[in-house]
């Protein structure tokens, strides 16, 4: 007999999990597949790339820094992107991969023909879900997809459902979760330095006007150049601008909401429950066109639907609130606007400042962030920081891909999984819904189907900074 009531409850709950936590795919309630995948005899991780535009080539470069990862196949429909990718691979002394091209469904041939351990997808947004679903259904053990992972609620459910049906792993490539200061703050939060977290702010505040009208002559649009979007444009201007015409909501939430979700243990003891969003009028893109193309430019008559600033508020099951801002049509310096505030202190990213009650140098005065982030530097950066130098986005892309391939090598669950991909990406669809309804409150789907209550927060645990036991008190009762 158990010694006390807590032991009894805990053992009963675990016994129930053993029976009720399995689905027909052989996958347990924590999202771990019982299926094994035998790697090739040479021990190399056979990897395929779908999409080698500018973002895909950045991933390609960081992946080639990992000596046990072989680039087996590459798929893209644009010759210029393929040529650049092959040049990069040859420049690293790597074996030339097999090429798949010719039409928009060429990736299906790659998935069917190649024995791959992993696939990395970096394509326009509308292709993320069809390609991820095809990869999992083709039996690829590990799929990594760029952000945002999905555009609609139906697509979010597709990612979750196919992951559960196939038992294959899906990781959302949200690189900001691996930013050095973001990971240091994760250590601060988990150790209880800031007390109980009450409120967070985040967003994507980035002047993308030059990206949305890029003619391809320069990396970004240059004043006086030719305004281009759609098929005749370059890179993201081929498709991203069209979303600004047709949609109105937070179109790109995951850079901000991903790190905040980790701070708040979303899908792992906590979840988003409701969202309300409002959008301003749209003026920024029209003004940019008039200033750079004139009132007679063909784009001057376009009615852009996307509000210049979209503000979403989210309520969490454990009582926290989050404000998420999308601001890409106006002139401004880059910011993700992080603010993490708890009962004992807060981090304010825009000012690079931190205040911890009773521990900061002076009462009611900010400390510089580095005084704290250096002290709480995450083990990924302590161990891999020098290796990450030269990697994409200040090295955080390398750290992210290293973490992904560590999961592939060791056949373990990915750190940012299909449930994260769905919940974080759903902010887009839900904000569009709320904006269209005048800011009304909308319910957030529970993509884990109740499993969030017992799932453990496993992302980027750092043994040097043990988790505050108060954060796991509720789960310890079961």
TAFENCOR-V29518 format. One record per run of one state. SS is the DSSP state (hx for helix, st for strand, lp for the rest). FROM is the first residue (numbers start at 1). LEN is the number of residues. Records with the same first field share a line. If there is no record, write none. Layout:
SS=FROM-LEN  FROM-LEN
//
This chain:
lp=1-4  21-6  28-5  34-11  51-3  64-5  76-3  92-6  101-5  114-4  122-3  138-4  146-7  167-2  173-2  179-1  191-6  206-3  213-17  233-2  239-1  247-7  264-2  267-3  271-1  280-4  294-4  302-7  317-4  328-7  336-3  343-2  352-1  357-10  374-5  389-3  411-7  437-5  444-7  454-15  477-2
hx=5-16  54-10  79-13  106-8  125-13  153-14  175-4  180-11  209-4  230-3  235-4  240-7  254-10  284-10  298-4  349-3  369-5  379-10  392-19  418-19  451-3  469-8
st=27-1  33-1  45-6  69-7  98-3  118-4  142-4  169-4  197-9  266-1  270-1  272-8  309-8  321-7  335-1  339-4  345-4  353-4  367-2  442-2
//
